[in-house]
Amino acid sequence: MLRYLIVSLVDVYSMLIFVYVIMSWLPTDRGILRDVNAVLAKVCDPYLNLFKKLIPPLGGMVDITPIIALLVLQLGAQLLVRFL
């Protein structure tokens, strides 16, 4: 039961990060997209900023921190579930 809960929460959070990254490609300066982006920023940025401090953008423009953050999140969840 606890394993299923952990995996489910990590999957939901991973999906939120994925949507947040995709939304960064869209103009979100007005309307409901702005509100959704603001909520996702409050939820995702604290975790993503941990990696942005460690990993600079490649070539000055390509930010790979979401990929690294998702990999760490998934690996951490797998390790946690394995030891439960």
Protein Blocks (a to p, Z undefined) as FASTA:
>chain_A
ZZmmmmmmmmmmmmmmmmmmmmmmpccfgcjllmmmmmmmmmmmmmmmmmmmmmccehhl
accklmmmmmmmmmmmmmmmmmZZ
